[in-house]
Amino acid sequence: MGTQTKGSNYAWAVAIACVAFYAVPLGFAANHAGLFITPVMDEFGWSRTDATLFMTIQPWVAAICTPFAGKLISKYNPRWVLGCAVLVFALANLACAWFTEPWQWHLYGVFYGASAAFWMYIATPTMVNRWFAKNNGSVIGVIGVIVALLIQPWTSQWMDIVSIYICPLGAALAAIMFFVVLPRKEAMEEVNHGAKKPVGKWFEYLGYGFIVLCILALILGVKYGGIG
């Protein structure tokens, strides 16, 4: 990425590019899948499980690949890393036109998840933190609102999948990375950054409890088809 210029006009160009980076592959290529499930089931005689299992495979693969994606983006040129990830996703989507068996869709879920680990979960926070010295949280929030408005018509088709699988799994993964994987000293430094006084030991116990609740929400959601 070269020099990490912060606060420049070019930084806002990067922020706009992040919106497009979400909107195109996620909004226009990924989230319309729910529109085709019923026609595909009718044409091939598949069960709903056969036709939609790739939607379950995708977040699991993405969760596994996300730590590696973050390391690669930090180590190598993000332009090339993210470009390759989107290319993999694009080629996988192109191949969908010739799919005639459920296992092919399941394999698509693997490629979808592996590539999404880069452009869906890591790209925007990484780029914004590199280019904005201040108000990076606000910038991420603005991007989130814009992306939500762009992709809402498509996400409404399969939000049950998001609420049952992706939300608790993503929350649990983030908490595990912060409270378990990240060294305790570094984690507490981040928590206390900007605080008037350091937080107590209770914060760590709260984090462990949060992990348990997320895993419990995932298990109960899968068992009962949602717990909302």
Short mmCIF file of the C-alpha atoms (twelve columns), coordinates in Angstrom:
data_MODEL
# 
_entry.id   MODEL 
# 
loop_
_atom_site.group_PDB 
_atom_site.id 
_atom_site.type_symbol 
_atom_site.label_atom_id 
_atom_site.label_alt_id 
_atom_site.label_comp_id 
_atom_site.label_asym_id 
_atom_site.label_seq_id 
_atom_site.Cartn_x 
_atom_site.Cartn_y 
_atom_site.Cartn_z 
_atom_site.pdbx_PDB_model_num 
ATOM 1   C CA . MET A 1   0.000   0.000   0.000   1 
ATOM 2   C CA . GLY A 2   3.027   2.231   0.255   1 
ATOM 3   C CA . THR A 3   2.744   5.215   2.538   1 
ATOM 4   C CA . GLN A 4   -0.284  5.287   4.769   1 
ATOM 5   C CA . THR A 5   -1.441  8.863   4.190   1 
ATOM 6   C CA . LYS A 6   -4.166  9.835   6.642   1 
ATOM 7   C CA . GLY A 7   -6.659  12.642  6.548   1 
ATOM 8   C CA . SER A 8   -6.162  13.474  2.835   1 
ATOM 9   C CA . ASN A 9   -8.835  13.868  0.170   1 
ATOM 10  C CA . TYR A 10  -7.642  10.616  -1.299  1 
ATOM 11  C CA . ALA A 11  -8.688  8.937   1.941   1 
ATOM 12  C CA . TRP A 12  -12.332 9.711   1.148   1 
ATOM 13  C CA . ALA A 13  -11.851 8.180   -2.278  1 
ATOM 14  C CA . VAL A 14  -10.696 5.044   -0.490  1 
ATOM 15  C CA . ALA A 15  -13.802 5.161   1.727   1 
ATOM 16  C CA . ILE A 16  -16.072 5.445   -1.338  1 
ATOM 17  C CA . ALA A 17  -14.198 2.574   -2.963  1 
ATOM 18  C CA . CYS A 18  -14.905 0.495   0.147   1 
ATOM 19  C CA . VAL A 19  -18.637 1.132   -0.332  1 
ATOM 20  C CA . ALA A 20  -18.398 -0.031  -3.936  1 
ATOM 21  C CA . PHE A 21  -16.281 -2.976  -2.848  1 
ATOM 22  C CA . TYR A 22  -19.147 -4.140  -0.644  1 
ATOM 23  C CA . ALA A 23  -22.039 -3.153  -2.881  1 
ATOM 24  C CA . VAL A 24  -20.925 -4.836  -6.107  1 
ATOM 25  C CA . PRO A 25  -19.908 -8.352  -5.007  1 
ATOM 26  C CA . LEU A 26  -22.230 -8.525  -2.004  1 
ATOM 27  C CA . GLY A 27  -25.241 -6.536  -3.126  1 
ATOM 28  C CA . PHE A 28  -25.375 -7.355  -6.816  1 
ATOM 29  C CA . ALA A 29  -23.707 -10.767 -6.996  1 
ATOM 30  C CA . ALA A 30  -24.229 -12.586 -3.698  1 
ATOM 31  C CA . ASN A 31  -27.401 -11.522 -1.951  1 
ATOM 32  C CA . HIS A 32  -29.785 -12.223 -4.793  1 
ATOM 33  C CA . ALA A 33  -29.285 -15.973 -4.405  1 
ATOM 34  C CA . GLY A 34  -32.533 -16.355 -2.471  1 
ATOM 35  C CA . LEU A 35  -34.503 -15.317 -5.555  1 
ATOM 36  C CA . PHE A 36  -33.415 -18.442 -7.412  1 
ATOM 37  C CA . ILE A 37  -33.767 -21.086 -4.707  1 
ATOM 38  C CA . THR A 38  -37.359 -22.077 -5.469  1 
ATOM 39  C CA . PRO A 39  -36.889 -22.220 -9.272  1 
ATOM 40  C CA . VAL A 40  -33.741 -24.323 -8.846  1 
ATOM 41  C CA . MET A 41  -35.511 -26.689 -6.439  1 
ATOM 42  C CA . ASP A 42  -38.383 -27.107 -8.879  1 
ATOM 43  C CA . GLU A 43  -36.168 -27.678 -11.906 1 
ATOM 44  C CA . PHE A 44  -33.725 -30.162 -10.384 1 
ATOM 45  C CA . GLY A 45  -35.973 -31.717 -7.752  1 
ATOM 46  C CA . TRP A 46  -33.652 -30.804 -4.904  1 
ATOM 47  C CA . SER A 47  -34.637 -30.407 -1.283  1 
ATOM 48  C CA . ARG A 48  -34.319 -26.997 0.368   1 
ATOM 49  C CA . THR A 49  -31.318 -28.325 2.297   1 
ATOM 50  C CA . ASP A 50  -29.547 -29.299 -0.933  1 
ATOM 51  C CA . ALA A 51  -30.296 -25.924 -2.499  1 
ATOM 52  C CA . THR A 52  -29.303 -23.741 0.458   1 
ATOM 53  C CA . LEU A 53  -26.545 -25.629 2.270   1 
ATOM 54  C CA . PHE A 54  -23.925 -23.439 0.567   1 
ATOM 55  C CA . MET A 55  -25.323 -20.506 2.580   1 
ATOM 56  C CA . THR A 56  -24.351 -22.349 5.749   1 
ATOM 57  C CA . ILE A 57  -20.963 -23.454 4.430   1 
ATOM 58  C CA . GLN A 58  -20.021 -19.907 3.427   1 
ATOM 59  C CA . PRO A 59  -19.970 -18.235 6.886   1 
ATOM 60  C CA . TRP A 60  -18.205 -21.204 8.476   1 
ATOM 61  C CA . VAL A 61  -15.437 -21.129 5.866   1 
ATOM 62  C CA . ALA A 62  -15.242 -17.340 6.133   1 
ATOM 63  C CA . ALA A 63  -14.864 -17.579 9.912   1 
ATOM 64  C CA . ILE A 64  -11.969 -20.013 9.523   1 
ATOM 65  C CA . CYS A 65  -10.246 -17.947 6.821   1 
ATOM 66  C CA . THR A 66  -10.689 -14.473 8.336   1 
ATOM 67  C CA . PRO A 67  -7.556  -14.559 10.579  1 
ATOM 68  C CA . PHE A 68  -5.443  -15.636 7.594   1 
ATOM 69  C CA . ALA A 69  -7.049  -12.963 5.416   1 
ATOM 70  C CA . GLY A 70  -6.142  -10.249 7.905   1 
ATOM 71  C CA . LYS A 71  -2.544  -11.443 8.040   1 
ATOM 72  C CA . LEU A 72  -2.205  -11.526 4.241   1 
ATOM 73  C CA . ILE A 73  -3.697  -8.041  3.803   1 
ATOM 74  C CA . SER A 74  -1.289  -6.657  6.413   1 
ATOM 75  C CA . LYS A 75  1.736   -8.406  4.936   1 
ATOM 76  C CA . TYR A 76  1.192   -7.924  1.203   1 
ATOM 77  C CA . ASN A 77  -0.144  -5.238  -1.124  1 
ATOM 78  C CA . PRO A 78  -3.907  -4.994  -0.397  1 
ATOM 79  C CA . ARG A 79  -4.648  -4.105  -4.010  1 
ATOM 80  C CA . TRP A 80  -3.392  -7.458  -5.207  1 
ATOM 81  C CA . VAL A 81  -4.727  -9.474  -2.288  1 
ATOM 82  C CA . LEU A 82  -8.246  -8.032  -2.467  1 
ATOM 83  C CA . GLY A 83  -8.210  -8.080  -6.257  1 
ATOM 84  C CA . CYS A 84  -7.400  -11.802 -6.263  1 
ATOM 85  C CA . ALA A 85  -10.099 -12.482 -3.656  1 
ATOM 86  C CA . VAL A 86  -12.764 -10.728 -5.731  1 
ATOM 87  C CA . LEU A 87  -11.549 -12.527 -8.875  1 
ATOM 88  C CA . VAL A 88  -11.999 -15.897 -7.121  1 
ATOM 89  C CA . PHE A 89  -15.513 -14.875 -6.094  1 
ATOM 90  C CA . ALA A 90  -16.335 -13.659 -9.617  1 
ATOM 91  C CA . LEU A 91  -15.116 -16.870 -11.275 1 
ATOM 92  C CA . ALA A 92  -17.039 -18.972 -8.749  1 
ATOM 93  C CA . ASN A 93  -20.206 -17.019 -9.556  1 
ATOM 94  C CA . LEU A 94  -19.598 -17.416 -13.282 1 
ATOM 95  C CA . ALA A 95  -19.258 -21.173 -12.832 1 
ATOM 96  C CA . CYS A 96  -22.710 -21.273 -11.204 1 
ATOM 97  C CA . ALA A 97  -24.258 -21.085 -14.678 1 
ATOM 98  C CA . TRP A 98  -23.134 -24.681 -15.318 1 
ATOM 99  C CA . PHE A 99  -23.966 -26.205 -11.906 1 
ATOM 100 C CA . THR A 100 -26.282 -29.219 -12.055 1 
ATOM 101 C CA . GLU A 101 -25.426 -31.067 -8.827  1 
ATOM 102 C CA . PRO A 102 -25.751 -30.054 -5.140  1 
ATOM 103 C CA . TRP A 103 -22.080 -30.788 -4.412  1 
ATOM 104 C CA . GLN A 104 -21.113 -28.110 -6.914  1 
ATOM 105 C CA . TRP A 105 -23.055 -25.542 -4.907  1 
ATOM 106 C CA . HIS A 106 -21.469 -26.814 -1.728  1 
ATOM 107 C CA . LEU A 107 -18.035 -26.303 -3.299  1 
ATOM 108 C CA . TYR A 108 -19.153 -22.832 -4.363  1 
ATOM 109 C CA . GLY A 109 -19.908 -22.106 -0.698  1 
ATOM 110 C CA . VAL A 110 -16.284 -22.909 0.119   1 
ATOM 111 C CA . PHE A 111 -14.898 -20.515 -2.500  1 
ATOM 112 C CA . TYR A 112 -17.500 -17.896 -1.561  1 
ATOM 113 C CA . GLY A 113 -16.545 -18.100 2.105   1 
ATOM 114 C CA . ALA A 114 -12.797 -18.069 1.495   1 
ATOM 115 C CA . SER A 115 -12.997 -14.989 -0.730  1 
ATOM 116 C CA . ALA A 116 -15.573 -13.242 1.480   1 
ATOM 117 C CA . ALA A 117 -13.142 -13.466 4.396   1 
ATOM 118 C CA . PHE A 118 -11.142 -10.807 2.541   1 
ATOM 119 C CA . TRP A 119 -13.644 -8.432  0.935   1 
ATOM 120 C CA . MET A 120 -16.668 -8.843  3.226   1 
ATOM 121 C CA . TYR A 121 -15.154 -8.763  6.712   1 
ATOM 122 C CA . ILE A 122 -11.602 -7.391  6.643   1 
ATOM 123 C CA . ALA A 123 -11.291 -4.922  3.779   1 
ATOM 124 C CA . THR A 124 -13.214 -1.886  5.013   1 
ATOM 125 C CA . PRO A 125 -11.940 -1.745  8.640   1 
ATOM 126 C CA . THR A 126 -8.372  -2.283  7.454   1 
ATOM 127 C CA . MET A 127 -8.499  0.374   4.736   1 
ATOM 128 C CA . VAL A 128 -10.284 2.954   6.904   1 
ATOM 129 C CA . ASN A 129 -7.833  2.494   9.781   1 
ATOM 130 C CA . ARG A 130 -4.948  3.006   7.369   1 
ATOM 131 C CA . TRP A 131 -6.283  6.185   5.821   1 
ATOM 132 C CA . PHE A 132 -8.098  7.980   8.640   1 
ATOM 133 C CA . ALA A 133 -6.178  9.185   11.666  1 
ATOM 134 C CA . LYS A 134 -9.358  10.417  13.375  1 
ATOM 135 C CA . ASN A 135 -13.048 9.535   13.284  1 
ATOM 136 C CA . ASN A 136 -12.331 6.167   11.704  1 
ATOM 137 C CA . GLY A 137 -15.216 4.676   13.660  1 
ATOM 138 C CA . SER A 138 -17.585 7.280   12.236  1 
ATOM 139 C CA . VAL A 139 -16.374 6.592   8.708   1 
ATOM 140 C CA . ILE A 140 -16.955 2.854   9.130   1 
ATOM 141 C CA . GLY A 141 -20.433 3.627   10.480  1 
ATOM 142 C CA . VAL A 142 -21.282 5.817   7.467   1 
ATOM 143 C CA . ILE A 143 -20.057 3.106   5.107   1 
ATOM 144 C CA . GLY A 144 -22.162 0.563   6.976   1 
ATOM 145 C CA . VAL A 145 -25.317 2.657   6.601   1 
ATOM 146 C CA . ILE A 146 -24.761 3.198   2.879   1 
ATOM 147 C CA . VAL A 147 -24.008 -0.460  2.240   1 
ATOM 148 C CA . ALA A 148 -27.048 -1.528  4.272   1 
ATOM 149 C CA . LEU A 149 -29.315 0.674   2.162   1 
ATOM 150 C CA . LEU A 150 -27.819 -0.675  -1.054  1 
ATOM 151 C CA . ILE A 151 -28.064 -4.367  -0.220  1 
ATOM 152 C CA . GLN A 152 -31.255 -4.443  1.875   1 
ATOM 153 C CA . PRO A 153 -33.532 -5.516  -1.020  1 
ATOM 154 C CA . TRP A 154 -31.383 -8.587  -1.568  1 
ATOM 155 C CA . THR A 155 -30.549 -9.484  2.036   1 
ATOM 156 C CA . SER A 156 -34.225 -9.637  2.993   1 
ATOM 157 C CA . GLN A 157 -34.441 -12.868 0.997   1 
ATOM 158 C CA . TRP A 158 -32.249 -14.815 3.413   1 
ATOM 159 C CA . MET A 159 -31.889 -12.827 6.609   1 
ATOM 160 C CA . ASP A 160 -32.852 -15.902 8.642   1 
ATOM 161 C CA . ILE A 161 -29.513 -17.404 7.612   1 
ATOM 162 C CA . VAL A 162 -27.749 -14.247 8.768   1 
ATOM 163 C CA . SER A 163 -29.518 -14.035 12.126  1 
ATOM 164 C CA . ILE A 164 -29.256 -17.751 12.932  1 
ATOM 165 C CA . TYR A 165 -25.727 -18.501 11.742  1 
ATOM 166 C CA . ILE A 166 -23.640 -15.485 10.756  1 
ATOM 167 C CA . CYS A 167 -24.448 -13.064 13.610  1 
ATOM 168 C CA . PRO A 168 -23.754 -15.353 16.595  1 
ATOM 169 C CA . LEU A 169 -20.852 -17.059 14.832  1 
ATOM 170 C CA . GLY A 170 -19.234 -13.753 13.881  1 
ATOM 171 C CA . ALA A 171 -19.723 -12.305 17.360  1 
ATOM 172 C CA . ALA A 172 -18.266 -15.417 18.988  1 
ATOM 173 C CA . LEU A 173 -15.286 -15.424 16.620  1 
ATOM 174 C CA . ALA A 174 -14.548 -11.745 17.284  1 
ATOM 175 C CA . ALA A 175 -14.759 -12.243 21.058  1 
ATOM 176 C CA . ILE A 176 -12.548 -15.344 20.926  1 
ATOM 177 C CA . MET A 177 -9.929  -13.481 18.873  1 
ATOM 178 C CA . PHE A 178 -9.959  -10.579 21.361  1 
ATOM 179 C CA . PHE A 179 -10.252 -12.344 24.708  1 
ATOM 180 C CA . VAL A 180 -8.492  -15.652 23.959  1 
ATOM 181 C CA . VAL A 181 -6.127  -15.357 20.979  1 
ATOM 182 C CA . LEU A 182 -4.856  -11.792 21.471  1 
ATOM 183 C CA . PRO A 183 -2.311  -11.530 24.310  1 
ATOM 184 C CA . ARG A 184 -3.999  -10.238 27.467  1 
ATOM 185 C CA . LYS A 185 -1.693  -7.228  27.775  1 
ATOM 186 C CA . GLU A 186 -2.404  -6.027  24.227  1 
ATOM 187 C CA . ALA A 187 -6.133  -6.602  24.615  1 
ATOM 188 C CA . MET A 188 -6.350  -4.589  27.818  1 
ATOM 189 C CA . GLU A 189 -4.254  -1.784  26.319  1 
ATOM 190 C CA . GLU A 190 -6.812  -1.483  23.517  1 
ATOM 191 C CA . VAL A 191 -9.709  -1.531  25.980  1 
ATOM 192 C CA . ASN A 192 -8.150  1.130   28.196  1 
ATOM 193 C CA . HIS A 193 -7.081  3.343   25.296  1 
ATOM 194 C CA . GLY A 194 -8.581  6.775   25.917  1 
ATOM 195 C CA . ALA A 195 -10.257 5.714   29.170  1 
ATOM 196 C CA . LYS A 196 -9.958  7.931   32.238  1 
ATOM 197 C CA . LYS A 197 -9.262  4.933   34.449  1 
ATOM 198 C CA . PRO A 198 -8.474  1.284   33.617  1 
ATOM 199 C CA . VAL A 199 -11.292 -1.235  33.574  1 
ATOM 200 C CA . GLY A 200 -11.309 -3.958  36.158  1 
ATOM 201 C CA . LYS A 201 -10.909 -7.715  35.940  1 
ATOM 202 C CA . TRP A 202 -14.676 -7.964  35.520  1 
ATOM 203 C CA . PHE A 203 -14.323 -6.963  31.858  1 
ATOM 204 C CA . GLU A 204 -12.447 -10.182 31.041  1 
ATOM 205 C CA . TYR A 205 -15.072 -12.313 32.773  1 
ATOM 206 C CA . LEU A 206 -17.739 -10.404 30.867  1 
ATOM 207 C CA . GLY A 207 -15.965 -11.258 27.629  1 
ATOM 208 C CA . TYR A 208 -15.812 -14.975 28.441  1 
ATOM 209 C CA . GLY A 209 -19.501 -14.916 29.319  1 
ATOM 210 C CA . PHE A 210 -20.243 -13.198 26.021  1 
ATOM 211 C CA . ILE A 211 -18.465 -16.003 24.136  1 
ATOM 212 C CA . VAL A 212 -20.577 -18.617 25.928  1 
ATOM 213 C CA . LEU A 213 -23.795 -16.726 25.162  1 
ATOM 214 C CA . CYS A 214 -22.889 -16.383 21.466  1 
ATOM 215 C CA . ILE A 215 -22.190 -20.104 21.130  1 
ATOM 216 C CA . LEU A 216 -25.413 -20.886 23.001  1 
ATOM 217 C CA . ALA A 217 -27.367 -18.565 20.662  1 
ATOM 218 C CA . LEU A 218 -25.859 -20.336 17.651  1 
ATOM 219 C CA . ILE A 219 -26.732 -23.805 18.956  1 
ATOM 220 C CA . LEU A 220 -30.279 -22.891 19.973  1 
ATOM 221 C CA . GLY A 221 -30.831 -20.973 16.748  1 
ATOM 222 C CA . VAL A 222 -29.860 -23.987 14.648  1 
ATOM 223 C CA . LYS A 223 -32.000 -26.313 16.777  1 
ATOM 224 C CA . TYR A 224 -35.165 -24.185 16.859  1 
ATOM 225 C CA . GLY A 225 -34.798 -22.268 13.588  1 
ATOM 226 C CA . GLY A 226 -34.112 -18.986 15.359  1 
ATOM 227 C CA . ILE A 227 -34.641 -17.753 18.903  1 
ATOM 228 C CA . GLY A 228 -35.697 -14.161 18.232  1 
# 
